């Protein structure tokens, strides 16, 4: 099972809100997830980003691969180094 750290889209039309989740790579974007490790709200000023660093590091150590966007957000939160 390939596990990915990626974004799950929520919110209204043209008002996105994202949860940072750990999910099987074969599930759909908004499908079942294994764990929720944070959220990202790009509509507020400034953008709101909250990540449970301990959980994220645990999943990365266990082999979860972040998507490109999730990787950028984890870098911004200071979970992984550039």
mmCIF file of the C-alpha atoms, coordinates in Angstrom:
data_MODEL
# 
_entry.id   MODEL 
# 
loop_
_atom_site.group_PDB 
_atom_site.id 
_atom_site.type_symbol 
_atom_site.label_atom_id 
_atom_site.label_alt_id 
_atom_site.label_comp_id 
_atom_site.label_asym_id 
_atom_site.label_entity_id 
_atom_site.label_seq_id 
_atom_site.pdbx_PDB_ins_code 
_atom_site.Cartn_x 
_atom_site.Cartn_y 
_atom_site.Cartn_z 
_atom_site.occupancy 
_atom_site.B_iso_or_equiv 
_atom_site.pdbx_formal_charge 
_atom_site.auth_seq_id 
_atom_site.auth_comp_id 
_atom_site.auth_asym_id 
_atom_site.auth_atom_id 
_atom_site.pdbx_PDB_model_num 
ATOM 1  C CA . UNK A 1 1  ? 0.000   0.000  0.000  1.00 0.00 ? 1  UNK A CA 1 
ATOM 2  C CA . UNK A 1 2  ? 1.500   3.328  -1.111 1.00 0.00 ? 2  UNK A CA 1 
ATOM 3  C CA . UNK A 1 3  ? 0.660   5.990  1.446  1.00 0.00 ? 3  UNK A CA 1 
ATOM 4  C CA . UNK A 1 4  ? 0.636   9.677  0.444  1.00 0.00 ? 4  UNK A CA 1 
ATOM 5  C CA . UNK A 1 5  ? 0.349   12.925 2.352  1.00 0.00 ? 5  UNK A CA 1 
ATOM 6  C CA . UNK A 1 6  ? -1.932  15.126 0.263  1.00 0.00 ? 6  UNK A CA 1 
ATOM 7  C CA . UNK A 1 7  ? -4.703  17.709 0.348  1.00 0.00 ? 7  UNK A CA 1 
ATOM 8  C CA . UNK A 1 8  ? -8.429  17.008 0.649  1.00 0.00 ? 8  UNK A CA 1 
ATOM 9  C CA . UNK A 1 9  ? -10.582 19.852 -0.686 1.00 0.00 ? 9  UNK A CA 1 
ATOM 10 C CA . UNK A 1 10 ? -13.503 21.139 1.337  1.00 0.00 ? 10 UNK A CA 1 
ATOM 11 C CA . UNK A 1 11 ? -15.433 24.407 1.356  1.00 0.00 ? 11 UNK A CA 1 
ATOM 12 C CA . UNK A 1 12 ? -17.853 26.087 -0.976 1.00 0.00 ? 12 UNK A CA 1 
ATOM 13 C CA . UNK A 1 13 ? -17.507 26.809 -4.657 1.00 0.00 ? 13 UNK A CA 1 
ATOM 14 C CA . UNK A 1 14 ? -14.693 29.363 -5.206 1.00 0.00 ? 14 UNK A CA 1 
ATOM 15 C CA . UNK A 1 15 ? -13.951 29.318 -1.441 1.00 0.00 ? 15 UNK A CA 1 
ATOM 16 C CA . UNK A 1 16 ? -11.612 26.353 -0.954 1.00 0.00 ? 16 UNK A CA 1 
ATOM 17 C CA . UNK A 1 17 ? -10.464 24.973 2.370  1.00 0.00 ? 17 UNK A CA 1 
ATOM 18 C CA . UNK A 1 18 ? -8.012  22.067 2.502  1.00 0.00 ? 18 UNK A CA 1 
ATOM 19 C CA . UNK A 1 19 ? -7.232  19.372 5.045  1.00 0.00 ? 19 UNK A CA 1 
ATOM 20 C CA . UNK A 1 20 ? -3.763  17.831 4.987  1.00 0.00 ? 20 UNK A CA 1 
ATOM 21 C CA . UNK A 1 21 ? -4.395  14.097 5.183  1.00 0.00 ? 21 UNK A CA 1 
ATOM 22 C CA . UNK A 1 22 ? -2.590  10.775 5.000  1.00 0.00 ? 22 UNK A CA 1 
ATOM 23 C CA . UNK A 1 23 ? -4.322  8.509  2.488  1.00 0.00 ? 23 UNK A CA 1 
ATOM 24 C CA . UNK A 1 24 ? -3.797  5.470  0.300  1.00 0.00 ? 24 UNK A CA 1 
ATOM 25 C CA . UNK A 1 25 ? -2.606  6.671  -3.104 1.00 0.00 ? 25 UNK A CA 1 
ATOM 26 C CA . UNK A 1 26 ? -5.375  4.731  -4.857 1.00 0.00 ? 26 UNK A CA 1 
ATOM 27 C CA . UNK A 1 27 ? -8.276  6.549  -3.158 1.00 0.00 ? 27 UNK A CA 1 
ATOM 28 C CA . UNK A 1 28 ? -9.978  9.564  -4.720 1.00 0.00 ? 28 UNK A CA 1 
ATOM 29 C CA . UNK A 1 29 ? -9.030  13.106 -3.741 1.00 0.00 ? 29 UNK A CA 1 
ATOM 30 C CA . UNK A 1 30 ? -11.874 13.484 -1.247 1.00 0.00 ? 30 UNK A CA 1 
ATOM 31 C CA . UNK A 1 31 ? -12.151 9.788  -0.431 1.00 0.00 ? 31 UNK A CA 1 
ATOM 32 C CA . UNK A 1 32 ? -11.401 7.928  2.758  1.00 0.00 ? 32 UNK A CA 1 
ATOM 33 C CA . UNK A 1 33 ? -8.251  9.021  4.562  1.00 0.00 ? 33 UNK A CA 1 
ATOM 34 C CA . UNK A 1 34 ? -6.127  7.264  7.186  1.00 0.00 ? 34 UNK A CA 1 
ATOM 35 C CA . UNK A 1 35 ? -5.335  10.316 9.318  1.00 0.00 ? 35 UNK A CA 1 
ATOM 36 C CA . UNK A 1 36 ? -5.759  14.081 9.325  1.00 0.00 ? 36 UNK A CA 1 
ATOM 37 C CA . UNK A 1 37 ? -2.586  15.960 10.235 1.00 0.00 ? 37 UNK A CA 1 
ATOM 38 C CA . UNK A 1 38 ? -3.508  19.589 9.579  1.00 0.00 ? 38 UNK A CA 1 
ATOM 39 C CA . UNK A 1 39 ? -5.361  22.144 7.513  1.00 0.00 ? 39 UNK A CA 1 
ATOM 40 C CA . UNK A 1 40 ? -4.719  24.990 5.081  1.00 0.00 ? 40 UNK A CA 1 
ATOM 41 C CA . UNK A 1 41 ? -7.022  27.944 4.411  1.00 0.00 ? 41 UNK A CA 1 
ATOM 42 C CA . UNK A 1 42 ? -5.796  30.034 1.438  1.00 0.00 ? 42 UNK A CA 1 
ATOM 43 C CA . UNK A 1 43 ? -8.789  32.407 1.466  1.00 0.00 ? 43 UNK A CA 1 
ATOM 44 C CA . UNK A 1 44 ? -7.911  34.259 4.684  1.00 0.00 ? 44 UNK A CA 1 
ATOM 45 C CA . UNK A 1 45 ? -5.386  37.082 4.834  1.00 0.00 ? 45 UNK A CA 1 
ATOM 46 C CA . UNK A 1 46 ? -2.742  35.955 5.758  1.00 0.00 ? 46 UNK A CA 1 
ATOM 47 C CA . UNK A 1 47 ? -3.143  32.314 4.710  1.00 0.00 ? 47 UNK A CA 1 
ATOM 48 C CA . UNK A 1 48 ? -3.850  30.033 7.652  1.00 0.00 ? 48 UNK A CA 1 
ATOM 49 C CA . UNK A 1 49 ? -1.733  26.869 7.945  1.00 0.00 ? 49 UNK A CA 1 
ATOM 50 C CA . UNK A 1 50 ? -1.723  24.464 10.883 1.00 0.00 ? 50 UNK A CA 1 
ATOM 51 C CA . UNK A 1 51 ? 0.163   21.164 10.876 1.00 0.00 ? 51 UNK A CA 1 
ATOM 52 C CA . UNK A 1 52 ? 0.647   18.620 13.657 1.00 0.00 ? 52 UNK A CA 1 
ATOM 53 C CA . UNK A 1 53 ? 4.422   18.355 13.172 1.00 0.00 ? 53 UNK A CA 1 
ATOM 54 C CA . UNK A 1 54 ? 4.798   15.291 15.386 1.00 0.00 ? 54 UNK A CA 1 
ATOM 55 C CA . UNK A 1 55 ? 2.222   13.295 13.388 1.00 0.00 ? 55 UNK A CA 1 
ATOM 56 C CA . UNK A 1 56 ? 3.640   14.475 10.057 1.00 0.00 ? 56 UNK A CA 1 
ATOM 57 C CA . UNK A 1 57 ? 7.184   13.438 11.013 1.00 0.00 ? 57 UNK A CA 1 
ATOM 58 C CA . UNK A 1 58 ? 5.888   10.045 12.192 1.00 0.00 ? 58 UNK A CA 1 
ATOM 59 C CA . UNK A 1 59 ? 4.180   9.397  8.852  1.00 0.00 ? 59 UNK A CA 1 
ATOM 60 C CA . UNK A 1 60 ? 7.202   10.588 6.854  1.00 0.00 ? 60 UNK A CA 1 
ATOM 61 C CA . UNK A 1 61 ? 9.456   8.275  8.909  1.00 0.00 ? 61 UNK A CA 1 
ATOM 62 C CA . UNK A 1 62 ? 7.094   5.383  8.153  1.00 0.00 ? 62 UNK A CA 1 
ATOM 63 C CA . UNK A 1 63 ? 7.439   5.972  4.395  1.00 0.00 ? 63 UNK A CA 1 
ATOM 64 C CA . UNK A 1 64 ? 4.536   8.261  3.455  1.00 0.00 ? 64 UNK A CA 1 
ATOM 65 C CA . UNK A 1 65 ? 5.326   10.287 0.327  1.00 0.00 ? 65 UNK A CA 1 
ATOM 66 C CA . UNK A 1 66 ? 4.032   13.890 0.259  1.00 0.00 ? 66 UNK A CA 1 
ATOM 67 C CA . UNK A 1 67 ? 2.488   15.328 -2.902 1.00 0.00 ? 67 UNK A CA 1 
ATOM 68 C CA . UNK A 1 68 ? 4.224   18.367 -4.399 1.00 0.00 ? 68 UNK A CA 1 
ATOM 69 C CA . UNK A 1 69 ? 1.757   20.801 -2.808 1.00 0.00 ? 69 UNK A CA 1 
ATOM 70 C CA . UNK A 1 70 ? 1.786   19.028 0.552  1.00 0.00 ? 70 UNK A CA 1 
ATOM 71 C CA . UNK A 1 71 ? 5.601   19.027 0.499  1.00 0.00 ? 71 UNK A CA 1 
ATOM 72 C CA . UNK A 1 72 ? 5.640   22.803 -0.068 1.00 0.00 ? 72 UNK A CA 1 
ATOM 73 C CA . UNK A 1 73 ? 3.192   23.340 2.807  1.00 0.00 ? 73 UNK A CA 1 
ATOM 74 C CA . UNK A 1 74 ? 5.202   21.073 5.137  1.00 0.00 ? 74 UNK A CA 1 
ATOM 75 C CA . UNK A 1 75 ? 8.321   23.085 4.300  1.00 0.00 ? 75 UNK A CA 1 
ATOM 76 C CA . UNK A 1 76 ? 6.460   26.311 5.004  1.00 0.00 ? 76 UNK A CA 1 
ATOM 77 C CA . UNK A 1 77 ? 5.330   24.912 8.381  1.00 0.00 ? 77 UNK A CA 1 
ATOM 78 C CA . UNK A 1 78 ? 8.905   23.885 9.210  1.00 0.00 ? 78 UNK A CA 1 
ATOM 79 C CA . UNK A 1 79 ? 8.228   20.140 9.380  1.00 0.00 ? 79 UNK A CA 1 
ATOM 80 C CA . UNK A 1 80 ? 10.771  19.279 6.683  1.00 0.00 ? 80 UNK A CA 1 
ATOM 81 C CA . UNK A 1 81 ? 13.891  21.193 5.673  1.00 0.00 ? 81 UNK A CA 1 
ATOM 82 C CA . UNK A 1 82 ? 14.314  22.748 2.257  1.00 0.00 ? 82 UNK A CA 1 
# 
